[in-house]
């Protein structure tokens, strides 16, 4: 079996060919430009590969209603050139193989639940903290879509009293997770990129405060069994201990479960970095093939 996987990101596109064991046979990347500039690179990679199916793990928002004529269309993205672009239809019409679309973070959650940090669990939340913040949720073994798809990056937060920002940088919300804890918000607050801040900078206490609120919300609402935090911002080694400490404080002893007593396993990094999304896309392709 040969599965094609497209991890469509706001900055770059990652394309891969994987076998039935989800081993990456070959892969490449290209910059995300306009659809007219980017799609030829993507399609050229896949054409002639004798694929059995393709999976698309894309940035959003994206239409995930399989009964809709606009299934797989990018919708209200801030990347204006991609608004209403028929990503699914463009891929299927050219490659003529079964195809399934989901968000990039849902695909990453599926990969981590199948082979990675949430293996053998029926419930997990995968969050990426980078240029933006998004989350993929697996509940009882199924990826959650709902009316559209969950927008974990835009849940409201309480602002830390010592935060120099009086409002987040999100143009839609005053105090949401992405507006307060994304990479651009860190740079806006301190004047330098996150990767240039020292380990003892107070930025990481604020970041932990906001990400711990996310974790509390996830535990209190969907009662997930594992919270996986990935993305470029999470490369800072001091963050995980700080998040777990803040999370314990915020829970206040209310939740009683063995998993709460082992926060190192409950809140953890992904195991498949940097290939969670690519493997997840191939798992979507496998599902598309099996459903035909």
N, C-alpha and C positions, 0 to 999 in steps of 0.2 A: 504494500500500500504506500501511496505517496500523497501526502497532504500539504497543501499550500497554506501558509499563515501570513496574514498582514497585520502588523501592529501599527496602526495609524495614529501617530502622535502629532501634537501641535507644532513640535520642533523638527522631528524627523520621522520618516517612515522606515519600518524594519520589515523586511520580507524574508521568509524562510521556507525551505522544503524539509519536511520531517517524515519519518517513516511511522509505521503503526505502533512502534514502541516509544514514540515521541523523541527520538534521537534526531538532532539537527544535522541534516545532510549537507546543506549549504545555506548561507544567508548573506544578506547585504543590506545596506541602508542608503537612503537618499534624504536630502533636506526636504521639508515640507514647504512647498511654494504654492502657487495657485494650482487648482485642479488641472488646468490646461498644461502646466509645466510638469506637474508631479505624476499624473496618471500614466503617461507613456513610460516612465521609468519603472513604475510598479508592474504594468502589464507586460513589458518586455522581459522582466525577470521571470514571470510565471509562464509565459507562452512557450509551448513546445516541451513542457516538463511532464506531460502525460499524467496529470494530477487526477486523483479520484474525487477530491472535494477541496474546497477552500473555506477557511474561517477568517472572519474579519473582526479584529479587536480594535475598536476605534475610539478616538476622543469624541466627546458629545457636546451638546445633547444630540441624540440620534433616535430616529423612529424605530422602535423594536416590536411594533405590532405586525406580526407576520400576515395578518389578514388585510393590512392596509396596502393600497397601491403605491404608497410612498415608503414602504418598508426599507430600512437601510439607508434612508436619506439623512444626511447631516441636517440639523434644524437650526436652532437659534444660537449658533456658535459666535463668539466674538471675532473669530476669523472670518471676516465678511465674505471673502472670495469662496469660502466653502459652504456658505449658508444655502440650504435646500439642494445641496449637491447629491445626486443619486449614486452614492458609492456602491451600494449592493448591485444595482441594475447595471452599472458600468462594468463591474467585475464579471457578473454572470453573462452578460451579452457577449463579452469578449472571450472568456475562458470556457463557457458552456459546460460547467460542472456544477454539482450541488454546492450550495453556499449558505452559511449561517453567520449572522451578525450579532455582536453584543458589544457592550462598552469595554474599553481596554482594562478597566479595573475589575469588571466582572470576570473577564477572561483570566486575569491574573489570580483572582480568588479561586477560580476553578482549577487552575494549574497547581496552586499551593495546596488545595484540598486533595488533589489527586496524587501528587508526588512530593509535596514540599512540607512547609511548616505546619499545615493543618491536616496532614495525611491521617486518614482513619477517623476524622471528625465529620459530623453532619452539618455543623454550623461554624462559619467563620466570617470575619470581616477583614477585607484587604483595603488598606488606605495608602494612597501615594501622596507624599508631601513634597512638592517641588514647585515648579512655576505656577501650578494650580494645585488644588486638593480635590481628589475624587475618591470614591469608595465603591467597592464591589462586595455584595453580600450574598452569601450562600446560607440558606435556611432549609433544614431537613433535606439536605442533598440537592436542593434546587436553587438556581440563580434567581434572584428577586428582580422583577421588572416593575410590576404594579401598573399604575396609570401611565407613567412614562418610564422613568427609572430613578432610584433614589439619588439624591444630591447631597451626599454627606459633607461636601465641601462648603455647603451654604446653611448648615444648621446654625442657629443663633447661639452666641456665647456671652458670658459675663466678662466684661473688660476688667483686666487687672488694674488696681488703683494706681500702680506705679508705671503703667505703660505710657511712654511718651506720645503714642498715637491716641488721639481722642476719638477717632473712628477708624475702621479698617479701610483698606484700599479697594475693596470690592465696589464697583459702581452701582450695584443693585441694593446692597444691604449695608447698614451702618456697622454692625458688629456680627460678622459671621466668621466661620472657621477659616475660609480661604482669605478673607480680608485681613485677618489678624495673624495667621500662622504660616502662610505660604512663603516661598522664597522671596518673591518681590516685596511682600510686606516687611520681611526682615530687613531687606536692603533699604526700603523706604524709611524704616524706623531708625536704623543705625548708620546709614550712608555708605555701607560697603556690603558686598555679597556675603551670604551666610558662610561660605567656605573660607572667608578671610577672617572670620571672628575667632578669637582664642577660646579655648575650652572654659576658661574662668570668666568669660564675659557674661554679664547678667542677661543677655539675650536668651540664653538657654533656659534660665529659670522661667522667663515669660513664655517661651515656646512650650516648655513642659506643662505649664499651667493651662494653656489652651488645648494642648493635645490630650491632657488628662480629662478635661471636660468632655471631649469627644468620646473618650473611652467610657466615662460614666454614662453618657447618653446611650451608647451602644449596649452596655450591660443592663441598663434599666429598661430599655425598650425591646430589643430583640434577643436579649440574654444570650449573646453569642458565646461560643466556647473558646474562641481564640481571636485576638486582634493582632493583625499583622501590619506593621508600619514600614513602608518602603518609600522610595523616592530620594532625591538628592539631599534634601534637608536632613534626612535621618542618618546620613553618613557621619554625623557628629557623634562621637562615642559616648559623650556624657549625657546624651538625651534620654536613652532608655532608662537608666537608673533614676533620673529626675522625674520622668513621667510616672514610673511605678510608685515612687514616693508620694507624688501629688495625688495619684489615683487612690492610693490607700487612705490618704487624709480625706479626700472628697467622699469616698464611700462611707466613711464614718462607722464602719463595723456593721452596716445594715445587711449586706449580702453575706450569707453563710454558705460556703461551698468549698470543697478541697481545692478547686481551681483558683479561688480568691486567695488562698494561702500560698499559692505558688505563682506570683505575678511575673516571674521570669519566663514562664511558659505561656501564661495567659496573654501577655503583651510582648511581642517578639518581632524580630526582623524576618523578612522573607528568606526562604531557603534556596530559591531558584534564581535569584538575581544574577545576571541581568536578563534572564530568559523567561521570566514568569509570563509576560504578555505573549511572547512568541509561542511558547508551549500551550498557553491557553487558547490561542487562535487555532492551533492544530487540533486541540481537543474539540473546539467548535466544529472544525471541518469533519472530524470523525463522527460527531453527532449528525451533521448534515448528511454524510454518506449513509449512516445506519438508518436514517429516516426515509430514504428513498426506496 
